[in-house]
Amino acid sequence: MNPNGQEHFKSVVKAYEILCDNYKKSQYDYRLKSFLNSSQRVNQATKSNQTKTYDFNEAELKRRQYYQEHYKKQYEQSQQRSETVELKRSNNEFKNIIIATPMAVLLIMLILNVWRDKPEIKVVPYKEEVKPIKVEIEKQRKVVSTGDSPYADYYGGSIKDTISKRILKFKNMCGNDLILFLFNKNDFIRSCYVEHGYEVSLDQLPKEISLVRIMQGKNFEYIQELSKAGVFGAFKDSCKFYQYKKKLRLNGNNNLTIINFEEQGFSEVGEEGFFKKDG
């Protein structure tokens, strides 16, 4: 038999009476809540009054001093490594800029050269060349320039129409130098040497040009002989002959630009037919 059983039984009966009576139950809850709140305030006050104390002995101080110096040294070394890496990076970037700058300039120049629409056009007034009857060999080697009139003596001289006074602006964009020959029926009108990229203005022309002939090439010399035609004066390199038999009717100021002979209706001919005087 449990000696404390009676006391336990009384406690259970008392608890049962409190739980069954709403008034007693509310009184018990109120006293319990007040007790818990007072206990909580006491605990908080006790905690606030407590202060932590630290006791550092000599060994602990030495240990902390060692770690402080050790980590300080490690930090300084890491900073030095970072500065070295940053310096190397700056040097590499500077080298890259030095290498890339001329390459960029070269690329820009290449693009401008490739996409340039056309070379600069230089306008040169026509000048008729008067050659002496007897010319020494060394003088025949002189270099011709835009505006000269080769072969004028071969065809018996130029003809100027002082009544019609038509003007033809002729521009050479074919890639080589050329000599322009103009005829009206069987009559020779004019010849004119035109370098690539140049424009000449031919004045005092008739109303109609029935035949246009063009010799084109590079490195013209008067001493160079065209053996088939029996004529002196020709291009040493890439010499070709073209003619255009359609009539050109001139009205005031006219323009003619040569870019591609075949596409513009010119046909290639031999040197013998090119220098025929009867058209």
C-alpha positions in Angstrom: 0.0 0.0 0.0 1.4 3.4 -1.0 1.8 5.7 2.0 1.5 8.8 -0.3 -1.6 7.6 -2.1 -4.0 9.4 0.1 -2.2 12.7 -0.5 -2.1 12.1 -4.2 -5.8 11.3 -4.2 -6.6 14.6 -2.3 -4.6 16.5 -4.9 -6.4 14.9 -7.8 -9.8 15.6 -6.1 -8.9 19.2 -5.6 -7.7 19.6 -9.2 -11.0 18.0 -10.3 -13.0 20.5 -8.2 -11.1 23.5 -9.7 -11.5 22.3 -13.3 -15.2 21.6 -12.8 -15.9 25.0 -11.2 -15.4 27.9 -13.7 -14.9 30.5 -11.1 -12.3 28.5 -9.2 -10.6 27.7 -12.5 -10.4 31.3 -13.6 -9.0 32.3 -10.1 -6.4 29.5 -10.4 -5.4 30.7 -14.0 -5.1 34.3 -12.9 -2.8 33.4 -9.9 -0.7 31.1 -12.1 -0.3 33.8 -14.8 0.7 36.4 -12.2 3.3 34.0 -10.8 4.8 33.3 -14.2 5.0 37.0 -15.1 6.8 37.8 -11.8 9.2 34.9 -12.3 10.0 36.1 -15.9 10.8 39.7 -14.6 13.1 38.4 -12.0 15.0 36.2 -14.5 15.4 39.2 -16.9 16.7 41.4 -14.1 19.1 38.7 -13.0 20.5 38.4 -16.5 20.9 42.1 -17.0 22.9 42.4 -13.8 25.3 39.6 -14.8 28.6 40.8 -16.4 31.0 38.7 -18.3 34.6 38.7 -17.1 37.5 37.5 -19.1 40.8 36.5 -17.6 43.8 36.7 -20.0 46.9 35.0 -18.9 50.4 35.6 -20.4 50.2 32.5 -22.6 46.9 33.7 -24.1 48.2 37.2 -24.8 51.3 35.8 -26.5 49.1 33.5 -28.6 46.9 36.4 -29.7 49.9 38.6 -30.4 51.4 35.8 -32.6 48.3 35.3 -34.6 47.8 39.1 -35.0 51.4 39.5 -36.4 51.0 36.3 -38.5 47.8 37.4 -40.2 49.1 40.9 -40.7 52.1 39.5 -42.5 49.9 37.3 -44.6 47.6 40.2 -45.5 50.6 42.4 -46.5 51.9 39.7 -48.8 48.5 39.2 -50.4 48.3 42.9 -51.0 51.7 42.9 -52.7 50.7 39.9 -54.9 47.5 41.8 -55.9 49.5 44.9 -56.8 52.0 42.8 -58.8 49.2 41.1 -60.7 47.5 44.4 -61.4 50.7 45.9 -62.7 51.3 43.0 -65.0 47.7 43.3 -66.3 48.2 47.0 -66.9 51.4 46.4 -68.8 49.7 43.7 -70.9 46.8 46.0 -71.7 49.3 48.8 -72.7 51.1 46.4 -75.0 47.9 45.3 -76.6 46.9 48.9 -77.2 50.3 49.6 -78.8 49.9 46.6 -81.1 46.2 47.2 -81.9 46.4 50.9 -82.8 48.5 50.6 -86.0 46.5 47.6 -87.1 43.3 49.6 -86.6 44.7 52.5 -88.6 45.8 50.1 -91.4 42.4 48.5 -91.5 40.6 51.8 -91.7 42.9 52.9 -94.6 42.3 49.6 -96.4 38.5 50.0 -96.0 38.6 53.5 -97.3 40.7 52.4 -100.3 38.4 49.5 -101.1 35.2 51.4 -100.8 36.4 54.6 -102.5 33.9 55.2 -105.3 36.3 56.7 -107.9 39.6 58.4 -108.1 40.0 62.1 -108.1 39.2 63.7 -111.4 41.6 66.3 -112.6 40.4 68.7 -115.3 43.1 69.6 -117.9 42.4 72.0 -120.8 43.0 70.6 -124.3 46.2 71.8 -125.9 47.1 71.0 -129.5 50.6 69.8 -130.0 52.7 71.3 -132.8 55.5 68.9 -133.8 58.5 70.0 -135.9 59.1 68.2 -139.2 62.5 66.9 -138.1 62.6 65.5 -134.6 65.6 64.0 -132.9 65.4 60.5 -131.5 65.9 61.6 -127.9 63.2 64.2 -128.1 60.8 61.5 -129.4 61.2 59.7 -126.1 59.5 62.5 -124.2 56.6 61.5 -122.0 53.2 62.7 -123.1 50.7 64.2 -120.7 47.0 64.8 -120.7 45.9 67.3 -123.3 48.7 66.4 -125.9 47.6 65.6 -129.4 49.6 62.7 -130.8 49.2 61.6 -134.5 47.8 65.0 -135.5 50.5 65.3 -138.2 49.9 61.7 -139.3 46.3 62.6 -140.2 47.2 66.0 -141.7 46.3 68.2 -138.7 43.3 68.9 -136.6 40.1 70.6 -137.8 38.2 73.2 -135.7 34.5 74.1 -136.4 34.3 77.8 -135.6 30.6 77.9 -136.5 29.0 75.1 -134.5 31.5 75.4 -131.6 30.2 72.2 -129.9 32.0 71.1 -126.6 32.7 67.5 -125.5 33.8 66.8 -121.9 35.7 63.5 -122.1 36.5 61.6 -118.9 38.8 58.5 -118.7 37.9 55.9 -116.0 39.0 52.7 -117.9 42.0 52.0 -115.7 44.7 52.7 -118.4 45.8 55.8 -120.2 44.3 56.3 -123.7 44.4 58.4 -126.9 41.0 59.6 -128.2 40.5 60.0 -132.0 37.5 61.8 -133.4 36.4 61.7 -137.1 33.5 63.1 -139.1 33.0 60.8 -142.1 36.5 60.5 -143.5 37.8 63.7 -142.0 40.1 63.7 -139.0 38.9 66.1 -136.3 41.0 65.8 -133.2 43.3 63.4 -131.2 43.9 63.9 -127.4 46.0 62.0 -124.9 44.0 61.4 -121.6 45.5 59.8 -118.5 43.4 57.6 -116.3 41.3 59.6 -113.8 41.5 62.8 -115.9 38.9 64.8 -117.8 39.5 67.0 -120.8 37.3 69.6 -122.5 37.4 69.5 -126.3 35.9 72.6 -127.9 35.1 73.9 -131.5 33.7 70.5 -132.6 31.2 69.9 -135.3 27.5 69.0 -134.7 28.2 65.3 -135.5 31.0 62.8 -134.9 30.7 59.7 -137.1 33.6 57.6 -135.7 35.3 57.4 -132.4 38.6 55.5 -132.1 40.5 54.8 -128.8 44.0 53.4 -128.3 44.6 52.4 -124.6 47.5 51.0 -122.6 50.4 52.0 -120.4 53.8 53.7 -120.9 53.4 55.6 -124.2 56.5 56.5 -126.2 56.8 58.2 -129.5 59.8 56.0 -130.4 57.6 52.8 -130.0 56.8 51.5 -133.5 53.6 49.8 -134.7 55.1 47.7 -137.4 51.8 46.5 -138.9 50.5 50.0 -139.3 53.8 51.6 -140.1 53.3 54.2 -137.4 55.6 55.4 -134.7 54.2 56.1 -131.2 52.4 53.6 -129.1 51.9 52.1 -125.6 54.6 49.7 -124.6 52.3 47.6 -122.3 48.7 46.4 -122.7 48.2 48.3 -126.0 44.7 47.7 -127.5 42.6 49.4 -130.2 38.8 50.1 -130.1 36.4 51.9 -132.3 32.8 53.1 -132.0 30.9 53.5 -135.3 27.6 54.9 -134.0 27.2 58.6 -134.6 27.5 61.1 -131.8 25.3 64.2 -132.2 26.6 67.1 -130.1 24.3 69.7 -128.6 26.0 72.5 -126.7 27.9 70.9 -123.9 28.2 67.1 -124.0 29.8 64.4 -121.7 31.4 61.1 -122.5 32.9 58.9 -119.8 34.8 55.7 -120.7 34.7 52.9 -118.1 34.4 49.6 -120.0 34.8 49.5 -123.8 32.8 46.4 -124.5 29.9 47.3 -122.3 29.7 50.8 -123.9 29.5 49.5 -127.5 33.1 49.7 -128.6 34.6 46.8 -130.6 38.2 45.8 -130.6 40.1 46.1 -133.9 43.7 45.5 -135.2 46.3 48.2 -135.5 46.1 48.2 -139.3 42.4 48.9 -139.4 42.7 51.4 -136.6 45.1 53.7 -138.5 43.2 53.5 -141.8 42.7 57.0 -143.1 39.7 56.3 -145.2 37.5 55.4 -142.2 
